[in-house]
Amino acid sequence: MNKFNPFIISGYKNATYFCDREKETKLLTRYIKNQANVSLFAFRRLGKTGLIKHVFASLKKDKNIICIYVDILGTTDKASFVNQLATAIYNAFPRNDSIGKKIMKAIQSLRPVIQFDELTGQPSLTITNISQQQKEKTIASLFHFLDDQNVKVVFAIDEFQQILEYPEKNTEALLRSQMQQLKNTIFIFCGSNQKMMHDIFNSAKRPFYASCTPLYLDYIDKKEYKNFIRKMFKKNKRTIDEEALEFICDWTFLHTFYTQYFSNTLYAKNILHITLDVAYKSASEILEINENTFYQYRNLLTHTQWKLLKGVAINERLFQPNAKKFIAENDLGSPSVVSRALESLLTKEMIFYNNSVEKPYYEVYNKFLMRWLQSK
């Protein structure tokens, strides 16, 4: 038996274990090669980070292209943004090549405190005791230093909507100003909070308006996903029934993380032939494993919010939350009560609103939570 599970649920390995996204890969690669900055929109856990790293793995074959990825979800202000930026740049270059040596010298001039992660061994940088003005100068100097190295730099900033949470309200304008001045640097701004990302890039009142080419990540086609799952099992001398494949895709709504997780769980059973019955049992096990977490969610919500969440889950895709029938069936009181609870669930990202389709709808984010709520 192959000990390696081919269904990746964290990080990126290589193209062999990456499902489809051929159209998006070609588009993103084309935009980058044609000097177009990109705003990448995707629901949480739909595979945007995997897509970026997949494209980066291909681009890195060209020695004249430097790819840098930074996730800023954990940042809380401009200072922590600077630290994440410096860390990403510091880790992007080999220490012994000419640019790497220049980068190290430039960053060391900022006198950072360097610490090493106990698990990964990767260094992280903290630049301390700098003023507000120095933070802005540091951001500018890091970008401009890279831009002057006579290579193309592709900078992916993940969870970009986090800048709206910073106490400093000029971060958008600062980054947009820097972006305009760079000649050899391409940016990919991506995020999973759809409302905040749309506010940043689609509002005419904001600095990033009309500054990037939009790219929307949709669900992977069912046929493609089924072929991928079947292929991964077959490659490792296992088989899976068509009915089981159909159930996996329908039960997870083809939401990438949940489809991958379900497939990973099935593969981990080390069963040579996966039937529909095995898939059913695995689904029950997944819900059972997560049940304590789901009850914790309930404790974090008001009674009305929890009832609304369950109502959305039962409908799977809720088109009219203020409809009299829906409100009565779920004992939600009035449309105003529903509106407040709906807004709260959206803010907490327990549900999302898909308005990129002809008939917009609300849906529970966590597909395992959705199925658990349906079972209660």
C-alpha positions as CSV (number, residue, x, y, z in Angstrom):
1,M,0.0,0.0,0.0
2,N,1.2,3.5,-0.8
3,K,1.6,5.3,2.5
4,F,1.2,8.8,1.0
5,N,-2.4,10.0,0.8
6,P,-2.9,11.6,-2.7
7,F,-5.8,13.8,-1.5
8,I,-4.1,16.9,-0.2
9,I,-6.0,18.9,2.4
10,S,-3.3,21.3,3.5
11,G,-0.7,23.1,1.3
12,Y,0.4,22.2,-2.2
13,K,2.5,19.3,-3.3
14,N,2.8,19.3,-7.1
15,A,0.7,19.1,-10.3
16,T,0.0,15.4,-9.9
17,Y,-2.2,16.0,-6.9
18,F,-3.8,19.1,-8.2
19,C,-7.3,18.7,-9.6
20,D,-8.3,20.5,-12.9
21,R,-8.3,24.4,-12.7
22,E,-6.9,24.3,-16.3
23,K,-8.8,27.3,-17.4
24,E,-8.0,29.4,-14.3
25,T,-4.3,28.3,-14.5
26,K,-4.0,29.5,-18.1
27,L,-5.8,32.8,-17.4
28,L,-3.7,33.6,-14.3
29,T,-0.5,32.7,-16.1
30,R,-1.4,34.8,-19.1
31,Y,-2.3,37.8,-16.9
32,I,1.0,37.6,-15.1
33,K,3.1,37.2,-18.3
34,N,1.3,40.3,-19.7
35,Q,2.0,42.5,-16.7
36,A,-1.6,42.6,-15.5
37,N,-2.3,42.9,-11.7
38,V,-5.0,40.5,-10.7
39,S,-7.8,40.5,-8.0
40,L,-8.7,36.9,-7.3
41,F,-12.1,36.3,-5.8
42,A,-13.0,32.9,-4.2
43,F,-15.1,31.6,-1.4
44,R,-13.2,30.3,1.5
45,R,-11.7,26.8,1.1
46,L,-12.4,26.7,-2.6
47,G,-8.7,26.4,-3.6
48,K,-7.5,29.9,-4.4
49,T,-4.2,29.4,-2.5
50,G,-3.7,26.0,-4.2
51,L,-4.2,27.7,-7.6
52,I,-1.7,30.4,-6.8
53,K,1.0,27.9,-5.7
54,H,0.2,25.7,-8.7
55,V,0.8,28.6,-11.0
56,F,3.9,29.7,-9.0
57,A,5.4,26.1,-9.3
58,S,5.2,26.5,-13.1
59,L,6.5,30.0,-13.2
60,K,9.5,29.2,-11.0
61,K,11.0,27.2,-13.9
62,D,11.9,30.6,-15.3
63,K,14.9,32.0,-13.5
64,N,13.9,35.5,-14.5
65,I,10.7,35.3,-12.5
66,I,10.6,35.5,-8.7
67,C,7.3,34.4,-7.0
68,I,6.5,35.5,-3.5
69,Y,3.5,34.5,-1.5
70,V,2.4,36.1,1.7
71,D,-0.7,35.4,3.8
72,I,-1.8,38.4,5.9
73,L,-4.8,37.0,7.6
74,G,-3.0,37.0,10.9
75,T,-1.9,40.6,10.7
76,T,-3.7,43.3,12.7
77,D,-2.0,46.5,11.7
78,K,0.6,48.1,9.4
79,A,3.5,47.0,11.6
80,S,2.5,43.3,11.5
81,F,2.0,43.7,7.7
82,V,5.6,44.9,7.4
83,N,6.8,41.9,9.4
84,Q,4.9,39.5,7.2
85,L,6.1,41.2,4.0
86,A,9.8,41.2,5.2
87,T,9.5,37.6,6.2
88,A,8.1,36.5,2.8
89,I,10.8,38.4,0.9
90,Y,13.5,37.1,3.2
91,N,12.4,33.5,2.6
92,A,11.9,33.8,-1.1
93,F,15.5,34.0,-2.2
94,P,18.4,31.5,-1.8
95,R,20.9,33.0,0.6
96,N,23.9,32.3,-1.7
97,D,22.8,33.9,-5.0
98,S,23.5,37.5,-5.8
99,I,20.0,38.8,-5.3
100,G,19.6,36.8,-2.1
101,K,22.7,38.4,-0.6
102,K,21.5,41.9,-1.5
103,I,18.1,41.1,0.0
104,M,19.7,39.9,3.2
105,K,21.8,43.0,3.4
106,A,18.9,45.3,2.8
107,I,16.6,43.6,5.4
108,Q,19.4,43.3,8.0
109,S,19.8,47.1,7.7
110,L,16.3,47.3,9.2
111,R,17.6,45.5,12.3
112,P,15.0,42.8,12.5
113,V,14.6,40.2,15.3
114,I,14.9,36.8,13.5
115,Q,13.2,33.8,15.1
116,F,12.9,30.3,13.8
117,D,9.7,28.2,13.8
118,E,10.3,25.1,15.9
119,L,8.3,22.8,13.6
120,T,9.3,24.1,10.1
121,G,12.6,25.7,10.8
122,Q,11.5,28.7,8.7
123,P,12.7,32.1,10.0
124,S,10.2,34.9,10.8
125,L,11.2,38.6,11.0
126,T,10.0,41.2,13.4
127,I,11.0,44.8,12.8
128,T,10.5,46.7,16.1
129,N,10.6,50.3,17.3
130,I,9.7,52.0,14.1
131,S,7.4,55.0,13.7
132,Q,4.3,55.2,11.5
133,Q,6.3,57.1,8.9
134,Q,9.1,54.5,9.0
135,K,6.6,51.7,8.5
136,E,5.4,53.3,5.3
137,K,9.0,53.9,4.1
138,T,9.9,50.3,4.9
139,I,7.0,49.0,2.7
140,A,8.0,51.3,-0.1
141,S,11.7,50.4,0.2
142,L,11.1,46.6,0.2
143,F,8.9,46.8,-2.9
144,H,11.3,49.2,-4.8
145,F,14.4,47.2,-3.9
146,L,12.8,44.1,-5.4
147,D,11.6,46.0,-8.4
148,D,15.2,47.2,-9.2
149,Q,16.7,43.7,-9.4
150,N,16.1,43.3,-13.2
151,V,13.8,40.3,-12.7
152,K,10.0,40.0,-12.9
153,V,8.5,39.7,-9.4
154,V,5.1,38.2,-8.9
155,F,3.7,39.1,-5.4
156,A,0.6,37.2,-4.2
157,I,-1.0,38.8,-1.1
158,D,-3.5,36.3,0.3
159,E,-6.5,37.4,2.5
160,F,-6.0,40.9,1.3
161,Q,-9.3,42.1,2.8
162,Q,-7.5,42.0,6.2
163,I,-6.1,45.5,5.5
164,L,-9.6,46.9,6.1
165,E,-9.3,45.8,9.7
166,Y,-6.1,47.8,10.3
167,P,-6.4,50.8,12.6
168,E,-4.4,52.8,10.0
169,K,-6.9,53.7,7.4
170,N,-4.5,54.8,4.7
171,T,-3.1,51.3,4.0
172,E,-5.1,50.9,0.8
173,A,-4.0,54.2,-0.6
174,L,-0.4,53.5,0.4
175,L,-0.3,50.1,-1.4
176,R,-2.1,51.4,-4.5
177,S,0.4,54.3,-4.7
178,Q,3.4,51.8,-4.5
179,M,1.8,49.5,-7.1
180,Q,1.6,52.4,-9.6
181,Q,5.3,53.1,-9.3
182,L,6.6,49.6,-9.8
183,K,7.8,48.5,-13.3
184,N,8.8,44.8,-12.8
185,T,6.3,43.7,-10.1
186,I,3.0,42.1,-10.6
187,F,0.5,41.7,-7.8
188,I,-2.2,39.1,-7.2
189,F,-4.6,40.2,-4.5
190,C,-6.8,37.5,-3.3
191,G,-9.3,37.0,-0.5
192,S,-12.1,34.9,0.8
193,N,-14.4,37.5,2.3
194,Q,-16.4,38.3,-0.8
195,K,-18.1,41.5,0.5
196,M,-14.9,43.1,1.7
197,M,-13.0,42.2,-1.5
198,H,-15.7,43.6,-3.6
199,D,-15.7,46.8,-1.5
200,I,-11.9,47.2,-2.1
201,F,-11.9,46.5,-5.9
202,N,-15.3,47.5,-7.1
203,S,-16.1,50.6,-5.3
204,A,-15.4,53.8,-7.3
205,K,-14.6,55.6,-4.1
206,R,-11.7,53.3,-3.1
207,P,-8.0,53.5,-4.2
208,F,-7.9,50.0,-5.9
209,Y,-11.0,50.6,-8.0
210,A,-10.4,49.4,-11.7
211,S,-6.7,48.7,-10.9
212,C,-6.7,45.0,-11.4
213,T,-8.0,42.3,-13.8
214,P,-10.7,40.3,-11.9
215,L,-10.6,36.5,-11.8
216,Y,-13.4,34.5,-10.2
217,L,-12.8,31.0,-8.9
218,D,-15.8,28.7,-9.3
219,Y,-16.5,25.1,-8.3
220,I,-14.7,22.4,-10.1
221,D,-16.8,20.5,-12.7
222,K,-18.3,17.3,-11.2
223,K,-17.1,15.2,-14.1
224,E,-13.5,16.5,-13.7
225,Y,-13.5,15.9,-10.0
226,K,-14.9,12.4,-10.3
227,N,-12.3,11.5,-12.9
228,F,-9.6,12.9,-10.6
229,I,-10.7,10.9,-7.5
230,R,-11.0,7.8,-9.6
231,K,-7.6,8.3,-11.1
232,M,-5.9,8.8,-7.7
233,F,-7.5,5.6,-6.4
234,K,-6.6,3.6,-9.5
235,K,-3.0,4.9,-9.5
236,N,-2.7,3.3,-6.1
237,K,-4.3,0.0,-7.2
238,R,-7.7,0.7,-5.6
239,T,-11.2,1.1,-7.1
240,I,-14.2,3.2,-6.2
241,D,-17.8,2.7,-7.4
242,E,-19.5,5.3,-9.5
243,E,-22.3,5.6,-6.9
244,A,-19.7,6.4,-4.2
245,L,-18.1,9.1,-6.5
246,E,-21.5,10.7,-7.1
247,F,-22.3,10.7,-3.4
248,I,-19.0,12.3,-2.5
249,C,-19.5,15.2,-5.0
250,D,-23.2,15.8,-4.0
251,W,-22.6,15.5,-0.3
252,T,-19.8,18.0,-0.3
253,F,-21.4,20.3,-3.0
254,L,-18.0,20.1,-4.8
255,H,-16.6,22.6,-2.3
256,T,-12.9,21.8,-2.8
257,F,-11.7,21.4,0.8
258,Y,-14.6,19.3,1.8
259,T,-14.4,17.1,-1.3
260,Q,-10.7,16.6,-0.7
261,Y,-11.2,15.9,3.0
262,F,-13.9,13.3,2.3
263,S,-11.7,11.6,-0.4
264,N,-8.7,11.7,2.0
265,T,-10.8,10.0,4.7
266,L,-11.9,7.3,2.3
267,Y,-8.4,6.7,1.1
268,A,-7.0,6.5,4.7
269,K,-9.3,3.5,5.3
270,N,-6.9,1.3,3.2
271,I,-9.8,-0.4,1.6
272,L,-9.1,-1.8,-1.9
273,H,-12.7,-1.3,-3.2
274,I,-14.8,1.7,-2.1
275,T,-18.6,1.1,-2.3
276,L,-21.5,3.5,-1.7
277,D,-21.9,1.8,1.7
278,V,-18.3,2.6,2.7
279,A,-18.9,6.2,1.6
280,Y,-22.1,6.5,3.7
281,K,-20.2,5.2,6.8
282,S,-17.4,7.6,6.2
283,A,-19.8,10.6,6.0
284,S,-21.3,9.6,9.3
285,E,-17.8,9.3,10.9
286,I,-16.9,12.8,9.7
287,L,-20.0,14.3,11.3
288,E,-19.3,12.4,14.5
289,I,-15.7,13.5,14.7
290,N,-16.8,17.2,14.2
291,E,-19.8,17.1,16.5
292,N,-18.2,18.7,19.5
293,T,-17.0,21.6,17.3
294,F,-20.5,22.1,15.9
295,Y,-22.0,22.3,19.4
296,Q,-19.4,24.9,20.2
297,Y,-20.6,26.9,17.2
298,R,-24.1,26.7,18.7
299,N,-22.9,28.2,22.0
300,L,-21.4,31.2,20.1
301,L,-24.6,32.1,18.4
302,T,-27.9,33.5,19.6
303,H,-30.9,31.2,19.6
304,T,-32.3,33.1,16.6
305,Q,-29.0,32.9,14.7
306,W,-28.8,29.2,15.3
307,K,-32.4,28.6,14.0
308,L,-31.6,30.7,10.9
309,L,-28.4,28.8,10.3
310,K,-30.3,25.5,10.5
311,G,-33.0,26.9,8.2
312,V,-30.3,27.8,5.6
313,A,-28.8,24.4,6.0
314,I,-32.1,22.5,5.4
315,N,-32.8,24.6,2.3
316,E,-29.2,24.1,1.1
317,R,-29.5,27.1,-1.1
318,L,-31.8,29.8,0.4
319,F,-33.1,32.3,-2.2
320,Q,-35.7,34.2,-0.1
321,P,-34.8,34.5,3.6
322,N,-37.5,37.0,4.2
323,A,-40.3,34.9,2.7
324,K,-43.2,34.4,5.0
325,K,-43.2,30.7,4.6
326,F,-39.5,30.4,5.5
327,I,-39.9,32.7,8.6
328,A,-42.9,30.7,9.8
329,E,-41.3,27.3,9.3
330,N,-38.3,28.2,11.3
331,D,-40.1,30.3,13.9
332,L,-37.9,33.4,13.2
333,G,-40.4,36.2,14.1
334,S,-40.2,38.9,11.5
335,P,-38.2,40.0,8.4
336,S,-36.2,42.5,10.5
337,V,-35.1,39.8,13.0
338,V,-34.1,37.6,10.0
339,S,-32.1,40.5,8.4
340,R,-30.2,41.2,11.6
341,A,-29.4,37.5,12.2
342,L,-28.5,37.1,8.5
343,E,-26.0,40.0,8.7
344,S,-24.4,38.5,11.9
345,L,-24.0,35.0,10.3
346,L,-22.4,36.6,7.2
347,T,-20.0,38.6,9.4
348,K,-19.1,35.5,11.3
349,E,-18.7,33.7,7.9
350,M,-21.0,30.9,9.0
351,I,-22.9,31.5,5.7
352,F,-22.0,33.2,2.5
353,Y,-24.0,35.0,-0.2
354,N,-23.4,34.0,-3.7
355,N,-24.4,36.9,-6.0
356,S,-22.3,35.8,-8.9
357,V,-25.1,33.7,-10.3
358,E,-28.3,34.6,-12.1
359,K,-30.4,33.8,-9.0
360,P,-28.3,34.8,-5.9
361,Y,-28.7,32.6,-2.7
362,Y,-27.4,32.1,0.8
363,E,-25.5,28.9,1.8
364,V,-23.8,27.5,4.8
365,Y,-20.0,27.8,4.4
366,N,-19.0,24.6,6.2
367,K,-20.5,21.7,4.2
368,F,-20.0,19.2,7.1
369,L,-21.8,21.6,9.4
370,M,-24.6,21.9,6.9
371,R,-25.0,18.1,6.7
372,W,-24.9,17.8,10.4
373,L,-27.6,20.4,10.9
374,Q,-29.7,18.6,8.3
375,S,-29.4,15.4,10.4
376,K,-30.7,17.0,13.6
